[in-house]
Amino acid sequence: MKLLFWLCFAATVYTYVGYAIFLWLYARLRPMPFLMAPIEPSVSIIIAARNEEANLPAKLENLNRLDYPKDRLQIVIASDGSTDGTADILLAQPSQVVAVILPQSNGKAVALNEAVRHASGEILVFLDARQSIEHDTVSHLVSCFADPAIGAASGELLLDAALGANTGDALGIYWKIEKVVRRLESASGSVVGVTGAIYAMRRELYAEIPAGTLLDDVFVPMNVARLGRRVVFQPLAIARDRLFSAKGKEFSRKVRTLTGNYQLLRLAPWLLSPANPLLFRLISHKLLRLLVPLFLIGMLATSALTTGFFYKAIFWLQVAFYLLAIFGMASPSFRRFKPASISSTFVMLNAAAAMAFYNFIVGKNKVWTR
């Protein structure tokens, strides 16, 4: 029992802290910088949209303010069976905006594939309809491709308090930790996943995304790495978004993301084979997080069943932690107490991992859920 407790404890600590420490040491011992230079290849911005009537006008205006040369920039937006005014908005745009109108909704992956078929740029820049990007974002992303070893580059997603998100809360802290890991992965080789709202890649490296894929932002970079190119993180390329304040919205997003990790293993089994040059990073960064709920249950059960004051104290500390989380989730005012916010967020994230496992087993995959 004691051995099992410490194995579960070590696995949990490694998942959230140990992997980042390993990457920091690795980046210090074997740094892998890359060349950046102000280049201007032809660029195609790719957006898949479904029922984005409310967001598209602001997005198009945002793209119109980019500082990238207009004669080198193409915008391709695919409407995936939209039932609102999305298609009408796109068809009313000037020729610089290529409208791909799909009569039926087949999911984001199919919409992206169709949009890429209409792309003429050497570099593909993938964006979402909701987020705004800085005027120099495309230039910063493209600068990474001055290095021939770079196949894809991820930008940085900032969660703005001005848009209704308190980035100092527990979810904001979690996202900051995630970005630290990505920076370290980039500094020491390649990142495992990119930010879905803002990333770029070389056109010739694009492989069609299987229909129904939830995580194009993991599938695409993993294929780029498989082809021998690096996937890096460019923090100067900025997109802005908000943390959702609606009850359950952030939980639904995490369930979708974690379900997508399970789905990828079925769609691309090579990810768990030696054919994947980022296998260790994939396991450490993505897959172990799916197993943390099991580790937590193991820690709770083994500490309850093990004799001795130390293990009993550990058991009751865990009970107190989970009770704090329950109170934090039940009472928004109590959640303003920082320990309650941290514990409830931690429990929410791992509840999402457990729900993702259930969704994968029963086949519940919602392609356009955000």
N, C-alpha and C positions, 0 to 999 in steps of 0.2 A: 504494500500500500504506500509506504513512504517513497519507494522508488518511482511508482506511478505518479504520485503527487509532484515530485520534483521534475519528472519528465514533462508533465503538463505545464508546470510553472515555467520551465526553461523554454518550452516551445512558444508560450504566450509572450514572454519577455522578448525572445528573439524576433517574433513577428512584428512587434510594435517598436522595439528599441534596438535590439541586437543587429538586425540587418542594416539599419542606418549606420551604426557604429562600424560594422564591417566595411560598408561602402566608403565611409570617411577614411578609414585606414588604407583601403585599397587605392583610393584616389590620391592619397598622399604619397604612397609608395610607387604607384604606376599611373601617373596622371596622363590623360589622353586629350590634350587640347586640340582644337580644330581651327582651320582658317576661316575667317569671315572678311568679306570685302564688299564694297558697294557695286554690285552687278545688277543688270537690268534685263534678264531673259524674259521671254513672253510668259505671261501668267494667266491661268484660268482659275477664277474663283468659283468653287462648286458649293451649291447649297441645295439640300433636299428639304422641301417644305410641304406640310400638310395642314390645311386650314390655318394659315398664318396671316389672314387678312389684317389682323390687328397689329402685327409686328412688321410686315413687309415695307410699308411706306418709310418708316424710320430706318429700317435696315438699308434700303436702297439709297436714302439720303446719306446715311453713314458711309456707304461705299463710294458715293460720289465725291466725298471729301478726302479720299485717299490721295497721298502725295506721289503714288506710283504713276509713271507715264501712261496717259490714257491710250496711246496707240499700241502699248504693249500689254494692255489689260483687257481681258474678256470676263464677263460675268455670266455663268450658266446656272439657272435656277430651275429645278425640276419640281413641278407640283404633282404630288403623289395622290391622285384621285381626290383632290380637295373639293369639298361641298360648299364652301363659302365663296368669297370673292377673290381668292388667291390667284386663280387662273386669269381672271379679267385684269387684275393689277399687272400681272407679268406681261400679258399680251399688249398692254398699253405703253410699255417701255420702249425706249429707243433701241436701235440695232445693236448697241454695245451689250445689251442684256439679251441673252439667248434663253427663250422660254421653252422649256420641255414640259408639255402638258400630257400627263398620263391619265387616261380616262378612269382607271380603276386603281384603288390603293393596294399595292403589293408590298408595302413596307419600305423603310428608309434605305435598306441595302440595295434593293432594286432601283429605287429612285437615284441613288448615287451612281450606280453603274450606268444608267441611262444618261445622266448628266455628263459623266466622263466621256461617253461616246461622242458627245457634241463639243468636247473641249479641244482647243487647238494649241494651248500653251505648253511650253516645256516644263513648267512647274505648275502643279495643281495645289491650290490653297483651299482647304475645306473649312467652311464656317457653318454655324447654325443661324437660324433666322432671328432668334431672340436677342442675342448678345450684341453689344456695340463694340467696335474695335477702334484703337487709336489710329490716327492718320498715317503714322509711319510703320504700322504693324506689318504690312506686306513687305515693305523694304527690308525690315529686320529679319523676317523669315527667309526671304530670298538670299540675303547675305550669307547664310549658312552654306548655300550650295556653291559658293566659290571653292569650297573644298570638295574634290571629287570623291572622297570617301564617304561623304554625307549623302544618305538616301532620303531621309525624312527629318523634319524638324517640328517640334511642338512649341506652341506659344504658351503664355501664362494667362490663366483665368483669375482675375481679381474679383473678389466678392465685396462689393461696395456698400458701406453703411449708408451712403447717399441714396442707394436704391432700396433701402429697407432692410439691409442685413447688418447685423452686429458681428463683425469679423473677430471680435474679442471673445465671443461665446465659445462653447465647447466644440461646436461644429466648425467654427472658423479656425480654432486651434488644430483640429484634426486635418483640415485642408492645408494648413501651413506645414504640418509635419509631412503630409503627402508631397508637397512641392519640394521640401528639403530632400526627400528620398529621390525624386526625379532629377534634381540638380546633381546629386552625388552619382546617380546612375549615368547621367550624361558625361560628367567629368571623368568617369572611369571606363567609359565604353558606350553603351546604348541604354536608353530608357525602354522599359517593357511596354508601356502604353503612352499614348499622347493625349492631349486635351482635346476631346471631341469637338469642342466649339471653335478650336483654332489650331490647325496643323497644316503642314505642307509636305509635298513629296515630289520626286522626279516622275514625270509622266510615264516614262518607259518602265518604271518599276511597279506600276499599278496592276494588281491582280483583281479580277472580279470578286466582289464580296458575295458569299453565298446568301441566297434569299432567306430572309428571316433573321439574319445575324443581328444581335442586339449591340455588340461592341465592335463596331467598325474601327474605333479608335484603339483597339488592341489587335484585332485581326490584321489591319493594314500595316502597322509598324513591325509586327512580328514577321510578316512576309518580306518586308524590306530587309530586315536583319538576316533572314534566311538566304537572301540573295547576296549577302556579303557586304552590305552597306550599313553604316552607322545611323542610329536614330538619336537625335540630340534634343536638348531643351534650350530654347532661346527665350530668356525671361524678359527681353526688351520688346518682344511681340506680344502685345497686351489686348485681351478681350475683357469686357466688364459684364458682370452678371450679379445676381442677388441670391442670397440664401432664402429659401421659401419659408414664410412664416405660417402658412396654412397648416393646420394640424394634420400630420400624416404625410404631407407632400414630400418632405425630405426622406422619410422612411421609404416611400414608394420608389423614389429615385435610387436609393441604395439597394433595394430589393431587385430592381431591374438590372443594375450594374452587376451585382453579385450573381444573379441568375445567368447573366451573359457570360461570366467566367466559366460556369459549368457547361453552358451551351458550346463554347469555343472548343472544349476538349472533345466534344462529339463531332463537331463540324471539321475540326482540323486535328486529328489524333497525332499528327507528327509533332505537335507542340510538346508532347511528353516523351519524345524520342531524341536520340543523339542528333537528329537532323536539325534540331532547334539550338542555335548557338547561344540562346539566352535562357536555356532550360533552368539553370540554377536561379537566375533572377526571377523568372516567372514563378517558380515555386515559392521563393522567399517573399516576393512582393504581392503576388495575387492569390496563389492557391492556399498558402498557410492561413490566410485570413478567413478562408471558408471553413477551416477546421477549428478556429478559436472557440466557437461555442462548445465543441466537444471537449477541448482542453479545460474550459471553465467548469463544465459539469464534472469532469474528472477531478479537478482540484477540490471542488465542493464535496464530492462524495468521499474521496480518499481522506480528506482532513476530518470529515465527520466520523469515519470508521477507524481512524488511527488513534491509539491511546497516547496520552502524554499531554502536558499543559500546553506546550508550544503549538501542537496541531489543533487542539481545541480552541486556542486563542485565534489561530488563523481561520478556523471554521467560522467563528462568531464575527470576526472582522469581515469575512465575505458576506455573511448574512446582513450585517449592518450596511455594507456597501450596496447590496441589492435593495434593501428597504429604502435607503436614501434615494436610489434611482426611481423606485416606485412612487415615492412622495414627490420627487421632482417632475415626473411625467404627469402625475395627477393634479399638481398645483402649479400653474404658471408663476405665481408670486414666490413660491418656495424655490422654484427653479432658478430664480435670480441669485440664490445662494450658490457660489461657485462650485463647491464640492458636489452639490446636488445636480448642477448642470453637467459637470464632467461625468458623474456616475450614470445619469440617465442617458446621456449621449452614447457612452460606451455600451450600455445595455441595448440601446436602440440599434446601434450598428451591428451588434452580434445577433440580435433578434432578426435583423434583416438578412444576415447570413444564413440563419436557420430557415427562414421563410424561402430564401433563394433555393436552398436544397430541396425543399418541398415542391416549389414551383417546377424545378427541373425534373423531379421524379414523375410528377403528374402531367408534365408537358404544358404548363401555363406560361407562355411567352407572349408578352404584349409588346409588339415591335415599336409602336410609337408612343408608349408611356414614357413620361419624363419626370 
